């Protein structure tokens, strides 16, 4: 019986790869382990090469490739958004890209704004990436739905250059369902009747989902979508509060969570009460009450009105605990 060998790939923040043989995960590793670049967002070539070499698998033996996320843009990879951005760069991104895009309806390019950070030397090389940059032009963030085909084409071309697989061997998995599948398949309830829930910031325009998995007498597993929407503010709140406290979003949220229990109510109660006015949960869905147009600038203004300086002082004080 021929083996079914699948390589799973996450290509962006903390790019990584996994190896599945006949339905069983054999190995998984992040690109940062080889590049020594924390959160390396480049194509995980070294990680994939390691999986193949350590398991004695040839490129011609690979059955399929699965990428997480249907919607994707190479912009964050090209400008090294997760490995090289400083807190000042993240603030610049908000002020020069998102503010003008959201409040002034400007069509902008992150690649142009951060042209000094472009890295075209990553695989598969400058000749490849320079051609792609010309095609991206404006609105090159993955939230531009028109980039769906371009993003899938680029990933397919890179796979062809690296592993030799054709497009018909490549699948693109819905981002949110990828979370759900991992939660169910890797947990203690795998193979049993179970609910799986996912909440994140952004992924294929959905940021919270819930599914019901059921096992049948023939041992087949079926799943039913209960809810799948994109308006939850929880992760976005963490992201922008982290940045406003002078830390890196998408990386240092754990510090905010870790320090939260040490905060006294006199510092947080007024803000917390205000946060509860954004949304409610009703019949499995987040329902907007008074959603702001943008959370970063809204929180920035709100904190100035309700005591951001007190929060910053308290943050510095709690750091001294460690």
N, C-alpha and C positions, 0 to 999 in steps of 0.2 A: 504493500500500500504506500503510495506517495505521501510524503509529509506535506502538510499545509503550513507554510512558514510565512508569518506576517510580521512586518516591521511597523510599529506604531510610532508616530512622530509628533511631537509638540515643537513647533518652530516659532518662537518669540521669546517672551520672558522665561529665563531658565530653560532654554531649548534642551530637549531630551529625547531619548529613543528607547523603545522596548521591543523585546523579541517574544513572539508567541509561536509555539509549535503545537499543532493539533489541538488548539483550544487552551493550552496551558502557558502561562507566562513563565518564561525561562530566565529572563534577565532584563534589567532596565538600568539606565545610567544617564546622567546629565552631562552636557557638553562642558560645563564649567570644571568638571573633574579633570579634564584633559587640557583645557586652555588656561586654567587658573584665573579666569575672569568671572567674578561673581555675577550670577544671573545672566550669563552669556546668552545673547539672543540671536546669535548667528545660526545658520543651518548646522544641525548637529552631526557633521560629517565624521568627526573623530569618534563620537559616541556610537554611531552606526557601524563604523569600521571595527570598533572594539567588539561589539556584539557578534558580528560575523566571524571575526578571527578567533575569539575565545570559545566560540561554539562550533568552530570548523565548518562554517557554512559558506558556500560560494554565492556570488551575486546571482548567478543563473538559477539558483535553487529557491530564490525568494518568490513566493506565490503572489503576495499582494502588499501594497503600502497603504496605510491609513493615516491621514493627517487629521488632527483635531481642528475644528472650525471650518465652516464653509466659506465665511467671509474673512478675508485676510489681505493685508497690504504689507509690502516689504519696508515701508517707511521707517518704522521703529528699529528694524534690523539695520537699515542703512545708516541711520544717524546714531546708532548705539544708545538707544533711549534708556535701557535698563542698566548698562554697564558703565557708561561714561557721564550720564547726566548728574549734575550737582543740584542742590536745592534751588540755587539761583536759576539754573536752566529750567527747572520745573515751573518756577514762578514766571519766567520769561514765556514759557509755552502757554500759560494761562493768559497772560496779558497781551501777547502779540499774535496768538493764534485763536484761542477759544473766545476771548472777549470780543474780538473783531468779527469772528465768525457768527457768534450767537447774538450779539447786541447790534452789530452794524451790517450783518448779512454779507460779509466779505468772503470772496472765494480766495483762499490762501493755500500755501504749500508749506508744510513743516520742513520738507527737504530744503526749500529755499531759505526759510527762517534760520535753520540750523545747518547751513551749507558747510560751515567750518568743521562740522562733526561727521560729515559723510565718510564712510569707510567702504570703498569699492574693492578693496584688496581681499576681502573675504571670499570664500568659495561661492560661485565658480570663477571669480576674477573680474577685473575692471572692465574688460571688453563687454562682458555680459551685462554687468550692472549699469554701465553708462547708457546703454541702449534702453534699459528699463526706466531709468530716471527720466529720460526724455518723454516717455509715454505717460508718466504719472501727472506731470504738470501741476494743476491745482486740486484741492480737495483730496489729498493723497492719504488721508487717515482711513483706517479700516471701517469707520462709520459711514463712509460713502458707499452705498449699496451698488453703485455702478462699477466698483472695483472687484466685484465677486469673480467674474470670469478672468480678469487680469491676474488676480491673486492665485487662482487655481492653475492658470497657465504657467505662471512663474514657478510655482512649486513643482509642477509636473516636469518642466524643462530641467530643473535642477536635479530631480530624481533621474531623469534620462541621462544627464551628464555624469552623474555619480554612479548609479547602479544599473543603468541600461534598460530599465523597465518602461514600457509604453504607457500611455495615458489610461488605457482600458484596465490596467492593473492597479490604478490608484483611486482611492476613495477619500472623500472629505466628510467627516463626521460632524453633525451638529454639536456645537460647543457645549451647550447646556446638557444635552443628552449624554455627552461624554462623561460629565461629572456624575450624572445619575447612574450610568452603567458601572462606573468605577465603584461608587458607593454601594451598589447592590452586589456586584460580583466579587468584591474583595472583602466583604463583611461577613459576619457570622450567620446572616440570614440568607446567604446565597443558596439558591435551590429551594427556598421556602416562600410562602406567601408573605409579602412584605411591602411596605411603603418606602420610597426613597425620595428625599427632598434635597434640592440644591438652591443655594442663594449666592450670587456673586455680583460683580460690578457690570460687566459687559461681555457678551459673547454671542455672536450671531443675532444680536438685537433682542436677546432674551436674558434676563438675569435672575429669574426664580422659576423653578419648575417642581412638579411633584408627579410621581408615577406610582401606580399599583402593579406589583409583579405577582403573578399567580402560577403555582406549579400544578400541572394536570396529571391525571392517572398514567398517561403515556410518557410522563417525565418531561414533557415539553414545558418551557417557560414562556408565558405570554405577558405582555405589559400594556397598560392602559394609561394614557395621559390624563391627569386630573386637572392640572393647571400649567400654563406656560405663558408668562408675560415678561415685559421688560421695564416696568416702572418702579421697581423696588429701590428705595433710596439708601438702604442700610450700608452697603459697601461703599457707595459714593460718599456718604457721610464720613466714614472712616478714612477714606482716601484724602479728602480735602482738609479735614481737621488735622490729620497727620502733617500735611504740607504747611498749614497755617501755624503749627507748633514748631516749625523749623526742621522737620524731618522729611525723608524721602517717601513719597507715596508709592504704593505697590510694593513696599519693602519693609517699612518701619511701623506698620500698623500694629504689629505685635507689641511694640513698646507702649503704644497708647492703651492697648488692652491690658497689658501687664501692670501699668501704673494706675489704671482707673480705680482699682479697689482701695488705693491709698488716698483718693481724693475726698475731701470733706464736703458735705452737702452745701455748705455756704458758698463754695466755689462753683458748684455744678448744677444745683437744683433749678435755677432760673433758666439756664440753657436747656436742660433736660426737658423741662416742661414745654419749652418752645419747640423742641424737636418733635414732641408727640403731636404737634398740630399739623405736621406735614402729611401724614398718612394714617389710615387705620387698616386693619385686616378684617375683611368681611367675606364670608363664604369662600375661603381659600385664596382670596385675591387681595393684593394691596390696592386700596382705594385712595386716590389723591383727595386731599382736603384743600390745602392752599400751597400747591407746589411752586417753588420759585423757578424763574426762568433758567437760572444757572446756580449750582450749589457752591462753587468756590467763592465767587464774588458775593453771593448772598451771605455765606457764613462769615466772610471777612468783614462785611458791614455789620452783621449781627454781633459778632464778637466785640467789635469796637464799641458798640452800644451797651453791651451787657457785661463787659469786663474781661476782654481778652488778656489784658496785662496781668490780671489776677491768675488766670489759667497758666500763663507763661511762667510767672514767678513760682507758682505751685509745682509746675513741671520741673523746674530747676531744683527746687527744694527736695522733691521726691527722688531725684537722681542721686542726691547725696547719700541716700539710704544704701546705695550699692558701692 
